[in-house]
Amino acid sequence: MESRYIERDGVKYYANGHTKGIIHTNGDGTNISLETKIEPLKGTAAPTTVPVFLGQEYLDTTNKKMYKAFGKTASTDWVLLN
């Protein structure tokens, strides 16, 4: 089965068949496979960091708010969903 991936900043984002996941290549050339399901970031207030990838999720557990990343260049790329 053919593997297709996009590489950005040393991380390969790949999909083959029905599987999606991430392979991170270390500086020494070894690979680390990460779990397919990526847990949302969590905090006690609105996010202030820059999202790492489009679609990244953030949960404000104090105020019960959910945010989704619609960009990855500024902390203002987080959009409140509820």
C-alpha positions as a Markdown table, in Angstrom:
| # | Residue | x | y | z |
|---|---|---|---|---|
| 1 | Met | 0.0 | 0.0 | 0.0 |
| 2 | Glu | 1.4 | 3.4 | -1.0 |
| 3 | Ser | 2.1 | 5.9 | 1.8 |
| 4 | Arg | 1.4 | 9.6 | 1.1 |
| 5 | Tyr | 2.6 | 12.3 | 3.4 |
| 6 | Ile | 3.3 | 16.0 | 3.7 |
| 7 | Glu | 6.4 | 16.9 | 5.7 |
| 8 | Arg | 6.6 | 20.2 | 7.7 |
| 9 | Asp | 9.2 | 21.1 | 10.2 |
| 10 | Gly | 10.6 | 17.6 | 10.4 |
| 11 | Val | 7.1 | 16.0 | 11.0 |
| 12 | Lys | 5.6 | 13.7 | 8.4 |
| 13 | Tyr | 1.8 | 13.9 | 8.3 |
| 14 | Tyr | 0.7 | 10.8 | 6.4 |
| 15 | Ala | -2.3 | 8.8 | 5.3 |
| 16 | Asn | -2.5 | 5.4 | 3.6 |
| 17 | Gly | -5.7 | 3.5 | 3.0 |
| 18 | His | -7.9 | 4.0 | 6.1 |
| 19 | Thr | -5.1 | 5.0 | 8.5 |
| 20 | Lys | -4.2 | 8.5 | 9.4 |
| 21 | Gly | -1.3 | 9.4 | 11.7 |
| 22 | Ile | 1.9 | 11.2 | 12.3 |
| 23 | Ile | 5.5 | 10.0 | 12.1 |
| 24 | His | 8.1 | 12.3 | 13.6 |
| 25 | Thr | 11.6 | 11.9 | 12.4 |
| 26 | Asn | 14.2 | 12.6 | 15.1 |
| 27 | Gly | 17.5 | 14.4 | 14.3 |
| 28 | Asp | 19.3 | 11.0 | 14.4 |
| 29 | Gly | 17.1 | 9.7 | 11.6 |
| 30 | Thr | 14.9 | 7.4 | 13.7 |
| 31 | Asn | 11.1 | 7.6 | 13.5 |
| 32 | Ile | 8.5 | 7.8 | 16.2 |
| 33 | Ser | 5.0 | 6.9 | 15.4 |
| 34 | Leu | 2.4 | 8.9 | 17.3 |
| 35 | Glu | -1.1 | 7.8 | 18.1 |
| 36 | Thr | -3.7 | 8.4 | 15.4 |
| 37 | Lys | -6.1 | 10.2 | 17.8 |
| 38 | Ile | -4.6 | 13.5 | 18.9 |
| 39 | Glu | -6.1 | 14.8 | 22.2 |
| 40 | Pro | -7.1 | 18.4 | 22.4 |
| 41 | Leu | -5.0 | 20.9 | 24.3 |
| 42 | Lys | -6.5 | 21.8 | 27.7 |
| 43 | Gly | -6.3 | 24.9 | 29.9 |
| 44 | Thr | -8.3 | 27.0 | 32.4 |
| 45 | Ala | -8.7 | 30.0 | 30.1 |
| 46 | Ala | -8.8 | 30.9 | 26.4 |
| 47 | Pro | -5.8 | 29.8 | 24.4 |
| 48 | Thr | -2.9 | 32.3 | 24.0 |
| 49 | Thr | -0.5 | 30.1 | 22.1 |
| 50 | Val | -0.2 | 29.8 | 18.3 |
| 51 | Pro | -1.9 | 26.6 | 17.0 |
| 52 | Val | 0.5 | 23.9 | 15.6 |
| 53 | Phe | -1.9 | 22.7 | 12.9 |
| 54 | Leu | -5.2 | 23.5 | 11.2 |
| 55 | Gly | -8.1 | 21.9 | 13.0 |
| 56 | Gln | -6.3 | 21.6 | 16.3 |
| 57 | Glu | -8.7 | 21.7 | 19.3 |
| 58 | Tyr | -8.4 | 23.5 | 22.6 |
| 59 | Leu | -10.7 | 23.0 | 25.7 |
| 60 | Asp | -11.1 | 25.7 | 28.3 |
| 61 | Thr | -12.1 | 23.5 | 31.2 |
| 62 | Thr | -13.0 | 26.3 | 33.6 |
| 63 | Asn | -15.4 | 28.1 | 31.3 |
| 64 | Lys | -16.5 | 25.1 | 29.3 |
| 65 | Lys | -15.5 | 26.6 | 26.0 |
| 66 | Met | -14.1 | 24.8 | 22.9 |
| 67 | Tyr | -11.9 | 26.4 | 20.3 |
| 68 | Lys | -10.7 | 25.2 | 16.9 |
| 69 | Ala | -7.7 | 26.4 | 15.0 |
| 70 | Phe | -8.5 | 28.0 | 11.6 |
| 71 | Gly | -4.9 | 29.1 | 11.0 |
| 72 | Lys | -1.4 | 28.5 | 12.4 |
| 73 | Thr | 0.3 | 31.9 | 12.4 |
| 74 | Ala | -1.1 | 33.7 | 15.4 |
| 75 | Ser | -2.9 | 33.1 | 18.7 |
| 76 | Thr | -5.9 | 34.9 | 17.2 |
| 77 | Asp | -6.3 | 31.9 | 14.8 |
| 78 | Trp | -8.3 | 30.1 | 17.6 |
| 79 | Val | -12.0 | 30.4 | 17.0 |
| 80 | Leu | -14.6 | 29.9 | 19.8 |
| 81 | Leu | -17.1 | 27.2 | 18.8 |
| 82 | Asn | -19.6 | 27.5 | 21.6 |
